[in-house]
Structure formats: C-alpha cells, structure tokens
Amino acid sequence: MERTTEFQDLAARAASRAVAAMPTEAWHDFRTRLATALATVSSGGTAELAVVDACRRQLMSVEADDLAVVSRSVAAAVSEQLRQTLHSSPEIADELRGIAAGQPGNAPTVTQTAHATRRSQVFQAAGNQTIHLESPRNDR
C-alpha cells in the first residue's frame, strides 16, 4: 500500500512538471529526459510517450478560456500513465524523482555575463536569470 501511495504521489508531481513544461521552450528538453527514462521500461516507452505527446497536443490546441480545465485533465492523464508505468517498471522511480523535483539531469549549464554601465540596462528574452550585484567597476 505504501508503494502505491508513493508511486501516485511521484506520478502526480512528475505530471505536474510535465504540464508546466508543455507550453514552454523547456518542453523539448523535458520530453527528451522523460523519453530517456521511459526507454528503460520493458516496452521501450514508446506507447507511454505517445500518451504524453497526445496530451501535449490536446493542451496546446485549447482556447485560453478552457486552459485550466484542460490542464487538470492532461495532468490527470499523464499522472495515470506514469503511475501505471511505475508499477510495471519501478526502476524508473529515481529518474522520475529527479524530473519531478526539476533537477536538470544531464542538461548543460550555460553561464552568460553581461555588464551594464552607467544608466544602461541588460535584458533577457527567456529562461531563468540570477542577478549578482557588484560594486561599480572603475575600469570602464
């Protein structure tokens, strides 16, 4: 019983992460990582990934007014697929834990540095940004 509850929780967290990634630029990397995890199951993960892809197509085709309802429906469908996969292939649990926690996996780390002088500004178009404030540089 404890394992069933653990798998339900893990599947729900991973599904929530999947739905959050579906309409973003992060989807490709997320899907690649999920496909890698699912490839280790006995079926090769093709059918499982097809369900996730169909859910994404459904989410991407919905009007803004219905987005919340469809997002919940898609999350439930992905969660159920992942739960079933976890029961038949519990060896993917560790990888799904990393996915659910938002750990980057094998994704490369990219560091960009930008310097704003005087009254200039630095803009970022997408992704996450960490700002480190330093004292003004006198060499410029």
C-alpha angles and dihedrals in degrees: 000000000000091000091051091053091046092051092047091052093045093047091049092050093047091046091051090052090048094052090048090052097044099084095039139078087255091070097089093054092042092050092048091053092046091048090052091052093046093047088071094063119099094255093050092246095264096124092043093051091047089059091051091048091050090050090052092050089051092050094046093051097053126105118246092251091061097039098104094050094045092045090057091047092049092047090052093049094047091045092052092048092050092045091054090047091050091053092051095038111025090170090083092062095096093052091046089050089057091047092048091049091051094242111164098234111195095340114134120250115236122198122192125184124202128175123206116198129197107334098344124122135217118218130195121201101200145352132041123317131199116197122209114190117212132178116269115282115237096197095077 
